[in-house]
Amino acid sequence: MHPIRRLGRLALVVLASAFATSGLPAQKPHTVSAPEVLRVDFAGTSKAVDLAELRRSIYTEPTTCKSVVLTLVCKFTSFSSFVQKRYLNRQELQRDVLRVRVFYYREGFRDAQVDTTVTKLSDDEVAVTFVVKEGPPTIVTNVSVAYDTTMFSAKRVSRLTLLKPGSPLDLFELDSTRILFQNELWEKGYADALVDTSTISDHAAHTARVQISLVPNHVTTVGDIVIAGNEAITTQTVLNSLGFRPGDLYRRSAVIESQRNLYESNLFKLAVLDVPQTFDSAKTVSVLLREAPLHEARTSLGFNTVDFVQTEGRFTNYNFLGGARRLDVSATVGNLLARSLNGNTLFIRQPLDSSITGDPADFLAPTWQTSISLTQPSFLQRARNALSVGAFAQRRSVPAVVIDRGYGGDLTYSRSIGFHAPLSLSYHFEVTRVEAGGPYFCVNFGVCDTTTVSALRSHQRLSPLVLQYHVDRTDQPLAPTTGYTFRAALEHASSLTVSDYRYNRAYTEGTAYTRFGQRGAVLAAHLRLGAVQALQGGGTLGEAILHPRKRFYAGGSQSVRGYSENQLGPRILTLPPAFLAHSHTASGAPCDVTSDAIKLCDPNFITDTLNPKLAAGDDKFTPRPLGGTSLLEGSVEYRFPLPILSNLAAAVFLDGAAVGERAIEPLGNVRTLANLVHGTWAITPGFGLRYLSSVGPIRVDFGFNPSRAEDLAVVTEIVRNGTRELVPLEIARHYSPITASNGFRSALDRFTVHLSIGQAY
C-alpha cells in the first residue's frame, strides 16, 4: 500500500473514532462483568477491503500471545506474562459498529450495514462476530483533473491520480491523490497551492464523478531563516547543513533533505523545521533544535574458543574543531593471551606451522586493526558536498594458513545530486603483504607458479580510483514495497594510481519493487552486472593478476540461493595428500605421494585414510571459489503475507547467475589447472519464510540446487625441505556435491538452507 495512503487511512480512522467518541478509553482491568474476548471474527467481508486494516480500525480485540516465539507456550497456559488478555467493553462494541460503517463508507461502500453477535463460550469467555452486508460499491465513472499543462504532463498527472475510473469511490485514495498533487506543486515552488476535490454521486445508480482542480497561486521562496536551540553548535554550522538559502525556491525536497542532514550529523536529538501557515510568497523558516551529546565512546571485551581474548574500542567526536566535522577512531586487538591459552581448557589448540613464516609462534601473536577518519560535511559551505579522509593499518591471521598485513588511507569527495542520490569520487591507497603457503595463493589469487607467488608475498600496492553513483527511490528501508534502487561503480588501478595490481572494473546493480496480487504482496526484481579486466604492465608483480577482492562471486543468501556462499562460479578442489596414498596413476601404476610425482595420481580413485580398502567420496574434497572476471545475475521474488499470523510472510523466488572466466594464461606447471577452469551458470528456484520483526525480516530460504556434476581441477600439496609446495594434479575430478543417495533423501540434499536478517535485496 502506498505510504501516503496508509497515513491517510490512519488519520481517517482516528477521525472516525473521534466522531464516535471524544476519546478511546484504555482496556479496563478484568472484572466479573467483563468477559474475556477469545475471538473477533468478521462475516460477509470480501476481498475489496483490507481485513487487517479493518481490524485495526476498531476497539474490540481478542486475547493474543505476546510474541510469536511464545505461540506454543500460549496454547497450554494463559499466564499474563505470556498472554495479553482483552475484555469485552459493550459500550465500545456499539461504537465499533459505527467505526466499521465509516470504514466501509470511505472504501466506497456507502450502503454497508453492520451488526454484531456475542457468543458465550464459557462463564467468562466470549467470541465477537461483526456481520457485514457490504452492498454494492459506488463506482467511479470519470476522474477529471483541471491543471496547467505547462506545469505537468498528462502522463505525470495520470501517475499521481490514484483513483481510477471503474474502481470504487475510495475516499482514502482520493485524499492521497490530493496530497500527492499538493506535494508535487510544493516541489515546483508553489507551497501555497490549492488542490480542490469534489464528487458528484448518483446514489440510485451507485456511481460517482470526481473532479480535481489544481490552483498553483504564487511562487514561494525562502525568506528569513531563524535558528533556535543551538548552544555549542554555531549558527553557521547549522546553516551549512540546510539545503536552501534565503531567496531560493521553497521546495519540499529541500526541507526533507535539510532535516535529514541535521539528524544524520548526530549533533541534534531534535531538529524541527517549522514554517508558519501564511499566504505569503516569502516563507520564514524556523529551525528548532535540541543538541545531543557531542562525544561518544565505548569499549568491549570478549573471547571465543578460536580467537582467544579480544578487545575493541571506539571513539567519535561529532563536532571536532567545530563545523560539524566528525572524527572516528577505532581499534581492535585479538589473539590476546593466545600463547598461554592455546589448547588449554575450552580453547581449541591452533595448529602451528613453521613452513610458512619460519616461526610457528607468529600465528599466536596479537592481531589488530585500527582506523581513523575525519569527515567534513557541508564542504565548501554547501550542504550537498562532503569530504572524508582516513587512514588504517591491520595485522590479521588465520592459524597455519595466512598472515595478512596492510596499511593505507583513502580520500573521498561526495556530492548529492538529488534526493537520496549521492555521487562520489574516492582514492584508496593500500599496501598489503600476505604471508601464506602456495595453496593459499593458488586458491585465492588463481596463481600457482613459484615466481609469481614469491612476488605476491612481498609488499604490494592496491590503489584504485573509484567513481560511484547510488540512488534510492524506495518507500521503506527494511522491506520496500514500491520504488527502485540503482548503483553503479567504475574502478581503475594502474601506474597512474600508484598500484601494483592493475585493472579496470565496472559494476552495476539495480532493484525494483511493486505491489502485485493480494494486499500486502510485493513483486521484487534484482539485477547485477559486472566485468573486470587485469592489465598487463610493469610493477613488482610483472603479470596481469587480480586481487581476490576485485573478482566476482555468486551464490549465498543474497545471491543465488541454491548455492552456498560464493560457490557458484569457477572453482578448484583441494585434497589432503593422504587420500591419494593408495590411489594409482592413469597407467595403473601406484601413486607416489612423497614427491612431485603426486601430480600423476588419479583423484577419481581415492581411499579412506583409516581403511584403505574403502573408497572415499566427494565429501573429502573442498571446493574453493576462484571468482570470475564477469558476472550476470538476476532474481525475481514474490513476497506475500500468510493468514496465520499478521507478522509472518512467505516468498517464492527464482535466482540465476553466470560467472565467467576467460582462459587463464598458462604459468609454468599449472597448465592443466588453467585449462580446467571455466565459467559456470545456474538457475535455482526456491521458497522461504519471513518473520517481520522490528529490526527487519528474519528470513529462512530454501534454494534448490541443480547440482550438476563437473570436471574440476584438483590441487594437493607436499612438504619439501620444510616448505609446503602446491601440486596441481594432471587429472580432473568428476565432482558432484550431492551424495549418492536416492528418493526423498536425494531431493533433500539438493536444498540449500539460508538463515539471515533482512530481505535478500
C-alpha positions in Angstrom: 0.0 0.0 0.0 1.2 3.5 -0.8 2.7 5.1 2.3 0.7 8.3 1.9 -2.4 6.2 1.5 -1.5 4.3 4.7 -1.1 7.6 6.6 -4.3 8.9 5.2 -6.2 5.9 6.3 -4.8 6.1 9.7 -5.8 9.7 10.0 -9.3 8.9 8.8 -9.7 6.1 11.2 -8.7 8.4 14.0 -11.2 10.9 12.7 -14.0 8.3 12.6 -13.2 7.2 16.1 -13.3 10.8 17.3 -16.7 11.2 15.6 -17.9 8.2 17.6 -16.4 9.2 20.9 -14.3 12.0 22.3 -11.6 9.5 23.2 -11.0 5.8 23.3 -10.6 4.6 26.9 -7.9 2.1 27.6 -8.8 -1.6 28.0 -10.3 -1.9 31.5 -8.9 -4.3 34.0 -10.7 -7.7 34.3 -13.9 -7.6 36.3 -16.7 -10.1 36.8 -19.0 -8.2 34.4 -16.4 -8.1 31.6 -15.8 -11.5 29.9 -12.6 -12.2 28.1 -12.7 -11.9 24.3 -11.2 -15.1 22.8 -12.1 -14.4 19.1 -13.1 -11.4 16.9 -14.5 -12.6 13.6 -15.9 -10.8 10.5 -18.6 -12.4 8.4 -19.6 -11.1 5.0 -16.4 -9.2 4.1 -15.0 -9.5 0.6 -11.5 -9.0 -0.8 -12.5 -5.5 -1.7 -11.3 -4.3 1.7 -8.2 -5.0 3.7 -9.3 -7.1 6.6 -6.1 -6.3 8.6 -6.8 -2.6 8.3 -10.5 -3.1 9.2 -9.4 -4.9 12.4 -7.0 -2.1 13.3 -9.9 0.5 13.0 -11.9 -1.0 15.8 -11.5 -1.1 19.6 -12.5 -4.7 20.3 -9.6 -7.1 20.2 -9.1 -10.7 21.1 -6.7 -12.1 23.7 -3.4 -12.8 22.0 0.0 -14.2 22.7 2.6 -11.5 23.5 5.1 -12.9 21.0 5.1 -15.4 18.1 8.0 -17.1 19.8 5.7 -18.0 22.7 2.9 -19.3 20.5 3.4 -22.9 21.6 3.6 -21.9 25.3 0.4 -19.9 25.0 -1.6 -23.0 23.9 -1.0 -24.5 27.3 -1.1 -21.5 29.6 -3.0 -18.2 30.0 -0.4 -16.7 32.4 -0.3 -12.9 32.0 3.5 -13.0 31.4 2.8 -14.8 28.1 -0.7 -13.7 27.1 -2.1 -10.2 26.5 -5.7 -10.5 27.7 -8.6 -8.4 26.3 -12.0 -8.0 27.8 -15.4 -7.0 26.3 -16.4 -3.4 26.6 -20.1 -3.3 25.4 -20.1 0.5 25.0 -17.1 0.4 22.7 -18.6 -2.6 20.9 -21.6 -0.4 19.9 -19.2 2.3 18.7 -17.3 -0.3 16.7 -20.4 -0.7 14.6 -20.2 2.9 13.6 -16.4 2.7 13.1 -16.9 -0.2 10.7 -19.6 1.6 8.8 -17.4 4.7 8.4 -14.5 2.5 7.3 -16.7 1.0 4.5 -18.1 4.4 3.6 -14.6 5.6 3.0 -13.8 2.5 0.9 -16.8 3.3 -1.4 -19.4 1.0 0.1 -21.9 3.6 1.2 -24.8 1.3 1.8 -22.9 -1.2 4.1 -24.8 -2.5 7.1 -23.2 -3.9 10.2 -24.5 -5.9 13.1 -22.7 -7.8 16.0 -23.2 -11.1 17.8 -21.6 -12.1 21.1 -21.3 -15.8 21.5 -20.8 -17.1 25.1 -18.0 -19.7 25.1 -17.9 -20.2 28.9 -18.9 -18.3 32.0 -16.2 -15.7 31.4 -15.3 -16.1 27.8 -17.0 -14.9 24.6 -16.5 -14.6 20.9 -17.5 -11.5 19.0 -18.6 -11.5 15.3 -19.2 -8.5 13.1 -21.8 -9.4 10.5 -21.3 -7.1 7.4 -23.6 -6.7 4.5 -21.4 -4.7 2.1 -24.0 -3.9 -0.5 -22.9 -2.6 -4.0 -19.9 -0.2 -4.1 -20.2 3.3 -5.6 -18.2 3.1 -8.8 -16.2 6.0 -10.2 -17.2 6.7 -13.8 -15.0 9.6 -14.5 -12.0 11.4 -13.0 -11.2 14.9 -14.4 -8.1 16.9 -13.4 -8.0 20.7 -14.2 -4.4 21.8 -14.4 -1.9 24.0 -16.1 -0.5 21.9 -19.0 2.8 23.8 -18.9 3.5 22.5 -15.4 2.5 18.9 -15.7 2.5 16.3 -18.4 -0.6 14.1 -19.0 1.5 11.1 -18.1 2.6 12.6 -14.8 -1.0 13.6 -13.9 -2.2 10.1 -14.6 0.5 8.6 -12.3 -0.3 10.9 -9.5 -4.1 10.2 -9.7 -4.5 7.0 -7.6 -8.3 6.9 -8.1 -9.2 5.4 -11.5 -12.5 5.1 -13.4 -14.1 1.7 -12.8 -12.9 1.4 -9.2 -14.9 2.0 -6.0 -15.1 5.6 -4.7 -12.3 5.1 -2.2 -12.0 8.4 -0.2 -8.7 7.2 1.2 -7.3 7.2 -2.3 -8.9 10.5 -3.2 -7.3 12.1 -0.2 -4.0 10.5 -1.0 -4.3 11.9 -4.6 -4.8 15.3 -3.2 -1.7 15.1 -1.0 0.4 13.8 -3.9 -0.7 16.8 -6.1 -0.1 19.2 -3.2 3.5 17.8 -2.7 4.2 18.0 -6.4 3.2 21.6 -6.6 5.2 22.4 -3.5 8.3 20.7 -5.1 7.9 23.2 -8.0 7.9 26.1 -5.6 4.1 26.5 -5.1 3.8 25.9 -1.4 0.5 27.8 -1.1 -1.1 25.9 -4.0 -4.7 24.7 -3.5 -5.9 21.2 -4.6 -9.7 21.1 -4.6 -11.5 17.8 -4.8 -15.3 17.2 -5.3 -17.5 14.3 -6.1 -20.9 14.2 -7.8 -22.7 11.0 -6.8 -25.8 9.2 -8.2 -27.0 7.2 -5.2 -29.6 5.3 -7.1 -27.1 4.2 -9.8 -24.2 3.8 -7.3 -21.9 5.9 -9.5 -19.8 9.0 -8.9 -17.8 11.5 -10.9 -14.7 13.0 -9.4 -13.3 16.5 -10.2 -9.8 17.7 -9.1 -8.7 21.3 -9.6 -5.1 22.4 -9.2 -4.6 26.1 -8.3 -0.9 26.9 -8.1 -1.2 30.5 -6.8 2.1 32.4 -6.4 5.7 31.1 -6.4 7.1 30.8 -2.9 10.7 31.5 -1.8 12.7 31.1 1.4 12.7 34.4 3.4 14.3 34.6 6.8 15.9 31.6 8.5 15.5 31.7 12.2 17.6 29.2 14.2 16.9 28.5 17.9 18.1 25.9 20.5 21.8 25.7 19.4 24.4 26.4 22.0 27.7 24.5 21.4 27.0 24.4 17.6 27.4 27.6 15.7 24.7 29.1 13.7 26.9 29.0 10.6 27.3 25.2 11.0 23.5 24.8 11.1 23.1 27.0 8.0 25.7 24.8 6.2 23.5 21.7 6.8 20.5 23.3 5.3 19.8 22.6 1.6 18.4 26.1 1.0 19.3 29.8 1.4 17.2 33.0 1.6 15.9 33.7 -1.9 15.8 30.0 -3.0 12.6 28.4 -4.2 10.8 26.9 -1.2 10.7 23.2 -2.1 9.6 20.1 -0.3 12.7 18.1 -1.1 14.9 20.9 0.3 13.1 20.8 3.6 13.3 17.0 3.9 16.9 16.9 2.9 17.8 19.6 5.4 16.1 17.8 8.2 17.8 14.6 7.3 21.2 16.4 7.2 20.6 17.7 10.7 19.7 14.3 12.2 22.5 12.5 10.3 25.1 14.8 11.8 24.3 13.3 15.2 24.6 16.8 16.7 20.9 17.0 17.5 18.4 14.8 19.1 15.6 17.1 17.9 15.5 19.0 14.7 12.2 20.6 13.5 11.7 22.9 10.5 8.6 24.9 11.0 7.0 27.4 8.6 4.0 29.4 9.8 0.9 28.9 7.7 0.8 32.3 6.0 -0.4 33.1 2.5 2.8 34.8 1.6 5.3 34.4 -1.2 8.3 34.7 1.2 8.4 32.0 3.8 10.1 32.4 7.2 11.7 29.0 8.1 12.2 28.4 11.9 14.8 25.7 12.8 14.1 24.4 16.3 17.0 22.4 17.7 17.9 20.4 20.8 21.6 19.4 20.9 22.8 15.8 21.6 26.0 14.8 23.3 28.9 15.7 21.1 31.2 12.8 22.1 30.6 9.0 22.2 33.0 6.3 23.4 32.6 2.6 24.0 34.8 -0.4 24.8 34.1 -4.1 24.8 36.0 -7.3 25.9 35.2 -10.9 25.0 36.6 -14.2 24.0 35.9 -17.2 21.9 37.4 -20.7 21.6 39.2 -19.9 18.3 40.4 -16.3 18.5 41.1 -16.2 22.3 40.7 -12.9 24.1 39.6 -9.8 22.1 39.0 -6.2 22.9 37.6 -3.3 21.0 37.4 0.5 21.5 35.6 3.2 19.5 35.6 7.0 20.0 33.6 9.6 18.0 33.7 13.3 18.2 30.7 14.7 16.2 32.0 18.3 16.2 35.8 18.0 16.0 37.2 21.6 15.9 33.7 22.8 15.1 31.9 22.9 11.8 30.2 19.5 12.4 33.5 17.7 11.5 33.2 14.1 12.5 36.2 12.2 13.9 36.0 8.5 14.2 38.8 6.4 15.9 38.5 2.6 16.3 40.9 -0.1 17.4 40.5 -3.9 17.8 43.1 -6.2 19.3 42.7 -10.0 19.2 44.7 -13.2 20.0 45.5 -11.8 23.4 46.9 -14.4 25.8 47.0 -16.8 22.9 50.3 -18.5 23.7 49.2 -19.4 27.3 45.6 -20.3 26.4 46.3 -22.3 23.2 44.9 -25.8 23.8 44.0 -25.2 27.4 40.6 -25.7 29.0 37.9 -24.8 26.4 40.3 -23.1 23.9 41.0 -25.1 20.7 44.6 -25.9 20.0 45.7 -24.0 16.9 48.0 -25.9 14.6 51.5 -24.4 14.5 53.2 -24.4 11.1 56.8 -23.2 10.6 56.7 -23.8 6.8 55.0 -20.5 6.1 56.8 -17.8 8.2 59.7 -19.9 9.7 58.4 -19.2 13.2 55.1 -21.1 14.2 54.5 -18.7 17.1 53.8 -15.9 14.6 50.2 -17.2 14.3 49.7 -16.8 18.0 51.0 -13.2 18.1 48.3 -10.5 18.7 46.2 -9.5 15.7 45.0 -5.9 15.4 43.1 -3.4 13.3 43.0 0.3 13.7 41.4 3.2 11.7 40.9 6.9 11.9 38.7 9.0 9.7 37.7 12.7 9.5 34.6 13.8 7.6 33.8 17.4 6.7 30.1 17.8 5.8 28.9 20.9 4.0 32.3 21.0 2.3 32.8 24.5 0.7 29.8 25.6 2.8 27.3 23.6 0.7 25.1 21.1 2.3 25.3 18.7 -0.7 29.1 18.4 -0.5 31.2 16.2 1.8 34.9 15.4 2.1 36.3 12.5 4.0 39.9 11.4 4.7 41.0 8.3 6.6 43.9 6.0 7.5 44.1 2.4 8.6 46.5 -0.4 9.5 46.0 -4.0 10.3 47.5 -7.4 11.0 45.2 -10.4 10.6 45.9 -14.1 10.6 44.2 -17.5 10.0 46.2 -20.1 12.0 48.5 -22.2 9.9 47.1 -20.5 6.7 47.9 -16.8 6.3 49.1 -13.7 7.9 47.8 -10.6 6.2 49.3 -7.2 6.9 48.3 -3.9 5.5 48.2 -0.1 5.9 46.9 2.8 3.9 44.4 5.6 3.6 41.6 6.9 1.5 40.2 10.3 0.3 36.6 10.7 -0.8 34.6 13.6 -2.2 30.9 13.1 -2.5 28.1 15.3 -3.7 24.3 14.8 -3.5 22.9 15.4 -7.0 19.4 14.6 -6.0 17.3 13.3 -3.1 19.0 10.1 -1.9 21.3 10.2 -4.9 25.0 10.7 -3.9 27.8 10.7 -6.4 31.3 10.1 -5.0 34.9 10.0 -6.2 37.4 8.3 -4.0 41.0 7.2 -4.0 42.0 4.2 -1.9 45.7 3.6 -1.2 46.7 0.3 0.5 50.0 -1.6 0.9 49.5 -5.3 1.6 51.8 -8.1 2.5 50.5 -11.7 2.6 52.5 -14.4 4.2 51.0 -17.8 3.2 51.7 -21.1 1.6 51.3 -21.9 -2.1 47.8 -23.3 -1.7 46.5 -20.0 -0.4 47.7 -18.1 -3.4 46.5 -20.7 -5.9 43.1 -20.8 -4.3 42.6 -17.1 -3.6 44.6 -15.5 -6.4 44.5 -18.2 -9.1 48.3 -18.1 -9.2 50.3 -21.2 -8.6 53.8 -20.8 -10.1 56.6 -20.2 -7.6 57.9 -17.0 -9.2 54.6 -15.1 -9.0 53.8 -16.5 -5.5 57.1 -15.1 -4.3 56.2 -11.7 -5.7 52.8 -11.8 -4.0 54.5 -12.5 -0.6 56.3 -9.1 -0.8 54.7 -5.7 -0.3 52.2 -4.8 -3.0 50.1 -1.7 -3.6 46.3 -1.9 -4.2 45.4 1.7 -5.1 42.2 2.1 -7.2 40.4 5.3 -8.2 36.6 4.7 -7.8 33.7 6.7 -9.2 30.3 5.6 -7.6 26.7 6.7 -8.0 23.8 5.5 -5.9 20.1 6.4 -6.0 17.3 5.1 -3.7 13.7 5.7 -4.6 12.1 3.0 -2.3 9.3 3.7 0.1 10.8 1.8 3.1 14.4 1.0 4.0 13.9 -2.5 5.6 11.2 -4.0 3.4 10.4 -1.9 0.3 7.0 -2.3 -1.4 7.4 0.2 -4.2 10.2 2.1 -6.0 13.7 1.2 -7.1 17.4 1.4 -6.3 20.3 1.8 -8.6 24.1 1.6 -8.0 27.0 1.9 -10.4 30.8 1.9 -9.9 33.7 2.4 -12.2 37.2 1.5 -10.9 40.7 1.9 -12.3 44.1 0.9 -10.9 47.4 1.3 -12.8 50.7 3.1 -12.5 48.8 6.3 -12.7 47.2 5.5 -9.3 50.5 4.0 -7.9 49.1 0.5 -7.9 50.9 -2.8 -8.4 47.5 -4.6 -9.0 46.4 -3.1 -12.3 42.9 -3.5 -13.7 39.7 -1.9 -15.0 36.4 -2.8 -13.2 32.8 -1.9 -13.9 29.8 -2.9 -11.7 26.1 -2.0 -11.7 23.2 -3.2 -9.6 19.5 -2.4 -9.6 16.4 -3.5 -7.8 12.7 -2.8 -8.4 9.6 -3.3 -6.3 5.9 -3.1 -7.0 2.7 -4.2 -5.3 1.2 -7.2 -7.1 -1.7 -9.6 -6.5 -3.2 -9.8 -3.0 -3.0 -7.0 -0.5 0.4 -6.7 1.2 2.1 -8.8 -1.6 5.2 -7.4 -3.4 6.9 -8.5 -6.6 10.7 -7.7 -6.4 13.4 -8.0 -9.0 17.1 -7.7 -8.8 19.9 -7.5 -11.4 23.7 -7.4 -11.1 26.2 -6.9 -13.9 30.0 -6.7 -13.6 33.2 -7.1 -15.5 36.9 -6.7 -14.6 40.0 -6.9 -16.7 43.5 -7.3 -15.4 46.0 -5.1 -17.1 49.4 -6.2 -18.2 52.2 -3.9 -17.2 55.2 -3.3 -15.0 55.3 -3.2 -11.3 56.7 -5.8 -8.9 54.1 -8.4 -10.0 55.0 -8.3 -13.6 51.8 -10.3 -14.5 48.2 -9.5 -15.1 47.0 -10.7 -11.7 43.7 -9.7 -10.0 43.3 -9.4 -6.2 40.5 -11.8 -4.9 38.5 -8.8 -3.7 38.2 -7.5 -7.2 36.8 -10.7 -8.7 33.1 -11.5 -8.9 31.4 -14.2 -6.9 27.8 -15.7 -6.9 25.9 -17.9 -4.5 24.7 -17.3 -1.0 21.8 -15.8 1.0 21.8 -12.5 -1.1 22.7 -14.1 -4.4 21.8 -17.4 -6.0 20.2 -19.2 -3.0 20.5 -22.7 -4.4 24.3 -22.5 -3.6 26.4 -21.9 -0.5 28.3 -18.6 -0.2 30.4 -17.9 -3.3 30.1 -21.5 -4.6 28.7 -20.6 -8.0 31.4 -19.9 -10.5 34.9 -21.1 -11.3 36.3 -23.4 -8.6 39.0 -25.8 -7.9 39.1 -28.7 -5.4 41.7 -29.2 -2.7 42.5 -32.6 -1.2 44.9 -33.7 1.5 47.6 -36.0 0.0 46.8 -38.8 2.5 43.7 -39.7 0.5 45.9 -40.4 -2.6 48.2 -42.8 -0.7 46.5 -45.9 -2.1 45.4 -44.5 -5.5 47.0 -45.1 -8.8 48.0 -43.2 -11.9 46.3 -43.2 -15.3 48.5 -46.1 -16.4 47.6 -48.1 -13.3 51.0 -47.6 -11.5 51.0 -47.0 -7.7 50.6 -43.4 -6.7 53.7 -41.7 -5.2 52.6 -39.1 -2.6 56.2 -38.3 -1.4 57.4 -36.4 -4.4 56.4 -34.2 -7.3 55.2 -37.4 -9.0 52.0 -37.0 -6.9 50.7 -34.8 -9.8 50.2 -38.1 -11.8 47.7 -39.6 -9.3 44.1 -40.0 -10.3 41.8 -38.2 -7.9 38.8 -40.2 -9.1 40.0 -43.2 -7.2 40.8 -42.2 -3.6 40.6 -44.2 -0.4 39.7 -43.7 3.2 42.7 -42.7 5.4 41.7 -45.2 8.1 40.6 -48.1 5.9 42.5 -48.2 2.6 40.0 -50.9 1.3 37.1 -48.4 1.4 36.7 -45.8 -1.4 36.3 -42.2 -0.3 33.7 -39.9 -1.8 33.3 -36.3 -3.0 32.9 -35.1 0.6 36.7 -35.4 1.1 37.3 -32.7 -1.5 36.9 -29.0 -0.5 35.6 -26.7 -3.3 37.3 -23.4 -3.4 35.8 -20.4 -5.3 38.2 -18.7 -7.6 35.8 -15.9 -8.6 35.2 -14.7 -12.1 36.0 -11.8 -14.4 32.4 -11.3 -15.4 29.0 -11.6 -13.8 25.4 -11.6 -14.9 23.0 -12.2 -12.1 19.2 -11.8 -11.8 16.4 -12.7 -9.4 12.7 -12.4 -9.2 10.9 -12.9 -5.8 7.2 -12.8 -4.9 6.6 -11.9 -1.3 3.2 -12.3 0.3 1.6 -12.3 3.8 0.4 -15.5 5.4 -3.1 -15.6 7.0 -1.7 -17.5 10.0 -0.1 -14.5 11.8 0.0 -10.8 10.9 3.8 -10.7 11.1 4.5 -13.9 9.2 5.1 -13.9 5.4 6.4 -16.2 2.7 8.1 -15.9 -0.6 8.8 -17.9 -3.8 11.8 -16.9 -5.9 13.8 -17.8 -8.9 17.6 -16.9 -8.9 20.1 -17.2 -11.7 23.6 -16.2 -12.5 26.5 -16.8 -14.8 30.0 -16.2 -13.5 32.5 -16.2 -16.4 36.3 -16.5 -16.5 38.4 -16.1 -19.6 41.1 -18.6 -20.1 44.0 -18.2 -17.6 47.4 -17.8 -19.2 49.4 -21.0 -18.5 52.0 -20.3 -15.8 54.7 -22.9 -15.5 53.4 -26.2 -14.2 49.8 -25.2 -13.8 48.8 -25.7 -17.5 46.3 -28.4 -16.6 44.7 -26.4 -13.8 44.3 -23.4 -16.2 42.7 -25.5 -18.9 40.1 -26.9 -16.5 38.8 -23.6 -15.0 35.7 -22.4 -16.9 32.8 -20.1 -16.3 29.6 -21.6 -14.9 25.9 -20.7 -14.7 22.8 -22.0 -12.9 19.2 -21.2 -12.3 17.8 -22.1 -8.9 14.1 -21.9 -7.7 13.2 -21.8 -4.1 10.8 -20.7 -1.3 11.1 -19.1 2.1 9.5 -17.8 5.3 9.9 -14.3 6.8 9.1 -13.2 10.3 8.6 -9.4 10.2 10.4 -8.2 13.3 11.2 -4.6 14.4 14.8 -4.9 13.2 13.8 -6.3 9.7 12.6 -9.5 8.3 14.1 -12.7 9.8 14.5 -14.8 6.7 14.7 -18.6 6.1 15.2 -19.6 2.5 15.3 -23.0 0.8 17.1 -22.9 -2.6 17.0 -25.9 -4.9 20.5 -26.8 -6.2 20.6 -28.4 -9.7 23.9 -30.0 -8.6 25.3 -30.8 -12.0 28.5 -32.9 -11.8 31.6 -31.1 -13.1 35.1 -31.9 -14.1 37.1 -29.7 -11.6 40.9 -29.3 -11.2 42.3 -30.8 -8.0 45.2 -29.3 -6.0 47.1 -31.1 -3.3 50.5 -30.3 -1.6 53.7 -31.9 -0.4 56.3 -30.7 2.1 59.8 -30.4 0.7 62.7 -29.1 2.7 60.4 -27.9 5.4 58.3 -25.9 2.9 54.8 -26.6 1.6 54.6 -26.8 -2.1 51.5 -26.8 -4.2 51.0 -29.5 -6.7 48.1 -29.5 -9.2 47.0 -32.9 -10.4 47.0 -33.6 -14.1 43.7 -35.5 -14.0 40.5 -33.7 -13.1 37.9 -35.0 -10.6 34.4 -35.7 -11.8 32.8 -33.9 -8.8 29.3 -33.8 -7.6 28.4 -32.1 -4.3 25.3 -34.3 -3.8 25.8 -37.6 -2.0 24.9 -40.8 -3.9 21.5 -41.3 -2.3 18.1 -42.0 -3.8 14.5 -41.0 -3.4 13.5 -38.5 -0.7 17.0 -38.2 0.8 18.4 -37.2 -2.6 15.7 -34.5 -3.0 16.5 -33.1 0.4 20.2 -33.0 -0.3 19.5 -30.7 -3.2 18.2 -27.9 -1.0 20.5 -25.2 0.4 19.2 -23.5 3.6 20.0 -19.9 4.4 19.1 -18.1 7.7 19.6 -14.3 7.7 18.2 -11.0 8.7 16.9 -8.6 6.1 15.5 -9.2 2.7 17.7 -10.7 0.0 17.6 -7.4 -1.8 
